[in-house]
């Protein structure tokens, strides 16, 4: 039944008349523009037990992160956490960064320990950092010991998480004491926040919530429950995976209008954080649960990242942390030991679009597959981001024209995010490209000849043609 509905959904979009899209570019930020953008809104989340491996054994990690820094001037934010943070116990006597045992290298450990060298590796990262510690095991003294060392040694520490996705804790978990609920979690979070903050003598240090989704466990209710503990909170933290294992639909993932529908649930969360005077982040996210499926390494997923980040920062999300899971067993990961994932191109593209900018504003009502955003610096438009999220896999590739009006320059340049199809994967010989360039497997170096497009402006207007499953960044 799900497959049948998916086919009907695809047919309904493929049969739409492709009338030309026209956008008038506001000369200053309109009333629906975003708040001030963070200098580095695109970050990564590294699964707790894999963090040492990414930093010490995967040679492309530093270059992949530095590519973003080269665009923005600052290193992208990193969050260390995930399911295995709530299986981890701090061992102050251990000389190893992390210790665990698995039957298969592709598995995640059920129990693990980490030592001071783990904290020192985190300190070596030059960008701002969030680190998560255990709450599920209900060993507050152990978590305080880890938090104290992190606070002392990590020079760019932004926040500390206390538990990961407590909406998935069970009645049998040690923290539950026989029963678990959203109300019990809120009480627990506030108590742990106060205990950790007082023991490290710091306020404004906790990344609170760390909730998957927005149902019973949500930021709105947690913010209300804070009381005086609100002083301990640095930010409120949500997690989001738009698609669940077994129900993958790439066309829907990348659809401009479907993204708007999916992220709308977080508007109230962002509003609650703002009302509390705190930042709001998407602390862990990616295309699909359980490491992602066949849709996750594709160009379509790269286009989802572009549009998804734009829509989240538009509603006031400070930073979006894309999760990188088990090394060598992670479809949605941007890089690994060997091959690049095409979604990295989307992350690079939206980082390039937002780099050095102040605000972003929508140019459409997000009701179709065609989207546009205008990006501002010093209250002047500097770029326009265009998205054609029509799904293309085989056959004749559709095209869409976009006309921009109200321009003051005589010509503009543009860079294109494209590939062979929405399903194109670099590990299968079909790399995406950004301005004609690709990222090399194993090194993450940008290689190839640049293909920047230059188009003349006539009467304040310029027109571009985009293929289905493409994005374009126009520099005004």
Phi, psi and omega in degrees: 000316179299320180295319180297315179298323178298321179294317178299318179300317180295316181296323181296325180280323182291338182269357179295140174292133184265071176292150180300143179261130180234131178236134171265125187271113178297138183284347176215163184301126179284177184294337180263017176289162180290167164294178177305129180283146173289150178299334181222079185285344181256120180230183178233148173249126181252125178306136192308308186289340181271349186307309178300323179296317178299321185277333186249334187246341181258105190294336184277350187302308184298316181295320180298320178287322181292332176302322177291318179300324179296335179275318190261337185090353177226150178293144178294149178291148179235137172243132177251115183177198182121190184307317186284350173294330180271011171244002191257139176241133179284132177236101184295340182269350185285138175270352181269147175297313180212145181227126178197171178223135177226150179288329182227137182299341180276354183271159170262142182288150176274335174220151179199160172236157175221151184241186181303331180294332174301314179295320180294324175297320177296320179297332182289341180286129187280351179263175180290151192218138171249135179232139182251139177237172189285136166235331183303323182281354173061036177250079186298320181298321179293318179293321177298319180298317178293318181295321180297316180293320179298317181295324181286324192254333185271105187293331182253026180296124178263318184198164178237129172271147176241084183096155182236123176048063182294349173295346177258003172297153182242168180299335182271354178291146182307322182293336187283328182062031177104341177208150182219141180204169178297320180295320179293324177295318181299317178298316180297315180302313182298317180296316181291321177304310184294321180294315181292312182299318181291327181283341175251005177054050180211137168259178176057044188231349187260134169267104193263153180098276182057042185267142171273112179082197189222019186283240184296322176270108184210161183291326181304309182286325180294319179298321179295330185275356189292318186058223181291344179291350179301336180292340180278346190272127172273314180207164170257145198228120175246157173240149182207128170231109187298331184234146182258149178307133178094349180234034186292139177210099185296320180300320180286323178305313188272353182296127180305313182287324180292325176298315180301318178295317184293320184276351184300334180297339184269357180297319180291328177294315178298320180294322180294318177298316180297318180296330178276357180077025183239158176285159179232129181233156167262092193285340174206129180200159168186186192291321186208155183289168175057044176084357180088156178249203182298340179284340195284329181271018195260168171298322178302320177292328175296318179293324174301315181301315181303307185287322181296313178297316180302317182288326179290314180292333176299323182273359175109008175290129183288309184217149180240118186255111182272127189284138174240117189262218185301125183296125180086357180216059190206100183293326183272358181294145182280332177208167179202214182287329191237297191251146172285153172258140181302333176301336177301325180297322177293319178296319178295319184294314181287330174296318177297321181295321185265355185300134176062017183258165182256317186212163177225146180222147180281150176251357182220176181263009174061037180253358181230187177277358185248125186228156177211148178222144173249137186245134189242148168222132183053039177066018177236142179291130179243337181210157170233130178256124181242141181230130169245099185265017169303134183279127176231129176236304179218171178084207181283128183272123180293161179225155180219136177261143178233127176247130177253127180247158176088020180275151182248350181273168179270341177205160178227160174243159182215148175236141191243136168260118186209177179184182186293328181191172177297332182268003183300137180228135180294325180289354175244021173087010180234079180286148168288178174212148173240121187045040176085353183258156179235170178250128189285134176301136174086338181237334183068019176283142177278123185229161176107173181274135181286141180233070176278132182266136176241129184228137179284145176262132180235121180060032180080008184235152175214146182235136176238150172247131181237138174287159170303143180063055176216162170226153183223136176245115183259122176266118188280000000 
